[in-house]
Structure formats: structure tokens, C-alpha cells
């Protein structure tokens, strides 16, 4: 087993986060090592479910992240095998987040359908939410923006929801998103910046 430890400074929060990538054979684990809280039986709450539907299948959501990172993994398979594998594993982590959120939405008494509510309307998820660039720099910048947007939205929902289990679940998901965010910063600095330096 090979363990790669890296730390990246996130200036917007003025602190350091560390991420660990464990390489076991060809398998890469890109997430926090803390356990996830188990989904509990919850009292029906449509308001909370609507908030979680945004995280589940809005445009800035786990559903979008799965499609985005899988698309990028396929595009980069020949260009950068290492990053391609990491993106594929990150998409699997996001898929597990999707499962946890879907189970929680169901426990709140609402169907975990793929879309998000807007006033009296419901907007189905669609593929236009995915950024389809093939430029490596643009990909990583889009990934960083997506992770930062997701973290911001999760924190807003933690403030709006008065349920300890849901708060704990969203906090745990944020830990994974911070890992992903710092992985993308790492690749941005070590692939894109070095490439620019070599070209000069």
C-alpha cells in the first residue's frame, strides 16, 4: 500500500487542509477516513427534503458531480491516466453521497427524484449542468468552483436545518468535498503550473 500525503493552502479560509490518497494496487481512495452517520428514521419534513433535493440533484449537486467527474475521467484517460483514475474514484464517492442523500430525502417522506424544486415548480436534472470543456486547466478550475459551491450550499443548509442527524450527515459529506477540493488544487498546481513553466 502506498500512501501519498499532500497539503494545500486554501486562502479563502486562511488555513491548511490535508488530503490523503491511498493507493492499494490500482485502487485509489479519495475521501475522509471518518465513518458516515447511518441514515435514521426521520419525521416527515417536506421543507428539509426540498433543501436536500438541491444537494441531491440540483445543478450544483452530487448528481452533477458524478456526471462531471466521470466525463472528465473518460476524456483524460489517454492524456493523464493518474488524474483520470482519481476523477473516477471521486465520482464513486459522490455517488455514495447521492445514495445517502436519497435515503435521507425518502426518510423525510419525499420521493428522491432527480431534480430540484423552484417555488411551485420542479426542475428536472439535465446534462446542461455539466461543464464539457476538454482543456485541463478549465476542467480543474470548474472542479474547484463546483466543490466550493457545493461546500457553501451544504453549510447554508446545515444552518437552515434543525435536525442533528442531517447536520452530521452534511458535515461528513463536506469533509469529503474538502478532500476533493484540495486534490484539484494539487493537480492544478502540479500539472497546469508546471506545464506553463516548461512552455516558457
C-alpha positions as CSV (number, residue, x, y, z in Angstrom):
1,X,0.0,0.0,0.0
2,X,1.3,3.4,-1.0
3,X,0.2,6.5,0.9
4,X,0.5,9.9,-0.6
5,X,0.0,12.9,1.7
6,X,-0.3,16.4,0.5
7,X,-1.4,19.7,2.0
8,X,-2.7,22.7,0.0
9,X,-3.4,26.1,1.4
10,X,-7.0,27.3,0.9
11,X,-6.6,31.1,1.1
12,X,-10.4,31.7,1.3
13,X,-10.5,30.1,4.7
14,X,-6.9,31.1,5.7
15,X,-5.9,27.6,6.9
16,X,-4.4,24.4,5.8
17,X,-6.2,21.2,4.9
18,X,-4.6,17.8,4.2
19,X,-5.7,15.1,2.0
20,X,-4.6,11.5,1.8
21,X,-4.7,9.4,-1.3
22,X,-4.3,5.7,-0.5
23,X,-3.1,3.6,-3.5
24,X,-3.9,-0.1,-3.0
25,X,-2.9,-1.8,-6.2
26,X,-4.8,0.2,-8.8
27,X,-7.5,1.4,-6.3
28,X,-7.5,5.0,-5.2
29,X,-9.4,6.2,-2.2
30,X,-10.2,9.9,-2.3
31,X,-12.3,10.6,0.8
32,X,-12.1,11.3,4.5
33,X,-11.5,8.1,6.6
34,X,-14.2,9.0,9.1
35,X,-17.3,6.8,9.1
36,X,-20.6,8.2,7.8
37,X,-23.6,8.5,10.1
38,X,-26.2,5.9,9.5
39,X,-29.5,7.1,8.0
40,X,-32.1,7.2,10.7
41,X,-35.9,7.1,10.8
42,X,-37.0,10.7,10.5
43,X,-40.2,12.6,10.9
44,X,-41.7,13.7,7.6
45,X,-40.5,17.2,6.7
46,X,-41.0,18.5,3.2
47,X,-39.1,21.7,3.8
48,X,-35.9,19.8,4.8
49,X,-36.4,17.4,1.9
50,X,-36.6,20.3,-0.6
51,X,-33.3,21.7,0.6
52,X,-31.7,18.2,0.3
53,X,-33.1,17.8,-3.2
54,X,-30.9,20.8,-4.3
55,X,-27.8,18.9,-2.9
56,X,-29.1,15.7,-4.4
57,X,-30.0,16.7,-8.0
58,X,-29.9,20.4,-8.5
59,X,-27.4,22.0,-10.9
60,X,-24.8,22.2,-8.1
61,X,-25.3,18.7,-6.8
62,X,-24.0,15.3,-6.3
63,X,-25.8,14.1,-9.4
64,X,-24.0,16.8,-11.5
65,X,-20.6,15.9,-9.8
66,X,-20.9,12.2,-10.7
67,X,-21.5,13.1,-14.4
68,X,-18.9,15.8,-14.5
69,X,-16.1,13.7,-13.0
70,X,-16.9,10.6,-15.0
71,X,-16.9,12.7,-18.2
72,X,-13.6,14.2,-17.3
73,X,-12.1,10.8,-16.4
74,X,-13.1,9.4,-19.8
75,X,-11.7,12.5,-21.6
76,X,-8.4,12.3,-19.8
77,X,-7.8,8.5,-20.0
78,X,-5.1,8.9,-22.7
79,X,-3.8,12.3,-21.7
80,X,-3.3,11.8,-17.9
81,X,-4.1,8.3,-16.6
82,X,-3.3,9.3,-13.0
83,X,-5.8,12.1,-12.9
84,X,-8.3,10.0,-14.8
85,X,-8.3,7.3,-12.2
86,X,-8.6,9.9,-9.4
87,X,-11.6,11.5,-11.0
88,X,-13.2,8.1,-11.5
89,X,-12.8,7.4,-7.8
90,X,-14.1,10.8,-6.8
91,X,-17.2,10.2,-8.9
92,X,-17.8,7.0,-6.9
93,X,-17.5,8.9,-3.6
94,X,-20.1,11.5,-5.0
95,X,-22.3,8.5,-6.0
96,X,-22.3,7.3,-2.4
97,X,-23.2,10.9,-1.2
98,X,-26.1,10.7,-3.7
99,X,-27.3,7.4,-2.2
100,X,-27.1,8.8,1.4
101,X,-29.0,12.0,0.4
102,X,-31.6,10.0,-1.5
103,X,-32.2,7.7,1.5
104,X,-32.5,10.8,3.8
105,X,-34.9,12.5,1.4
106,X,-37.0,9.3,1.4
107,X,-36.9,9.1,5.2
108,X,-38.3,12.7,5.3
109,X,-41.3,11.5,3.3
110,X,-40.4,12.8,-0.1
111,X,-39.6,10.8,-3.3
112,X,-35.8,11.2,-4.2
113,X,-36.5,12.2,-7.8
114,X,-33.7,13.7,-9.9
115,X,-34.3,17.5,-9.9
116,X,-34.9,20.4,-7.6
117,X,-37.9,22.4,-6.5
118,X,-38.3,26.1,-7.6
119,X,-41.3,27.8,-5.9
120,X,-44.3,25.8,-7.1
121,X,-42.3,24.2,-10.0
122,X,-39.9,21.3,-10.2
123,X,-36.9,21.5,-12.4
124,X,-35.6,18.0,-13.6
125,X,-31.9,17.5,-13.6
126,X,-30.4,17.7,-17.1
127,X,-27.0,17.3,-18.7
128,X,-26.5,21.0,-19.4
129,X,-25.4,21.3,-15.8
130,X,-22.1,19.6,-16.8
131,X,-19.2,21.6,-18.0
132,X,-17.9,19.8,-21.1
133,X,-14.5,21.5,-21.6
134,X,-11.6,19.3,-22.8
135,X,-9.0,21.8,-21.6
136,X,-7.2,20.5,-18.5
137,X,-6.8,23.9,-16.8
138,X,-10.5,24.7,-17.4
139,X,-11.5,21.3,-16.1
140,X,-9.7,21.8,-12.8
141,X,-10.9,25.3,-12.4
142,X,-14.5,24.1,-13.0
143,X,-14.0,21.3,-10.5
144,X,-12.7,23.7,-7.8
145,X,-15.6,26.0,-8.4
146,X,-18.1,23.1,-8.2
147,X,-16.6,21.8,-4.9
148,X,-16.5,25.3,-3.4
149,X,-20.1,25.9,-4.5
150,X,-21.2,22.6,-3.0
151,X,-19.5,23.2,0.3
152,X,-21.1,26.7,0.5
153,X,-24.5,25.3,-0.1
154,X,-24.1,22.4,2.4
155,X,-23.1,24.9,5.1
156,X,-26.1,27.1,4.3
157,X,-28.4,24.0,4.6
158,X,-26.7,23.0,7.9
159,X,-27.7,26.4,9.3
160,X,-31.3,26.1,7.9
161,X,-32.0,22.5,9.2
162,X,-32.7,21.8,12.8
163,X,-32.0,18.1,12.9
164,X,-28.8,16.6,14.4
165,X,-28.6,13.6,12.1
166,X,-29.0,15.6,8.9
167,X,-26.5,18.2,10.2
168,X,-24.0,15.4,11.0
169,X,-24.5,13.8,7.5
170,X,-23.9,17.1,5.7
171,X,-20.8,17.9,7.8
172,X,-19.5,14.4,7.0
173,X,-20.1,15.0,3.3
174,X,-18.3,18.3,3.5
175,X,-15.2,16.5,4.8
176,X,-15.1,14.5,1.5
177,X,-15.7,17.6,-0.6
178,X,-12.7,19.3,1.1
179,X,-10.6,16.3,0.2
180,X,-11.7,16.6,-3.4
181,X,-11.2,20.4,-3.4
182,X,-7.6,20.0,-2.2
183,X,-6.9,17.2,-4.7
184,X,-8.0,19.5,-7.5
185,X,-5.8,22.3,-6.1
186,X,-2.9,19.8,-6.0
187,X,-3.3,18.8,-9.7
188,X,-3.8,22.4,-10.7
189,X,-0.5,23.4,-9.2
190,X,1.5,20.3,-10.2
191,X,0.1,19.8,-13.7
192,X,-1.0,23.1,-15.1
193,X,1.5,25.4,-13.4
194,X,4.4,23.1,-14.3
195,X,3.2,22.8,-17.8
196,X,3.1,26.6,-18.2
197,X,6.6,26.9,-16.7
198,X,8.0,24.3,-19.1
199,X,6.5,26.0,-22.1
200,X,8.2,29.3,-21.4
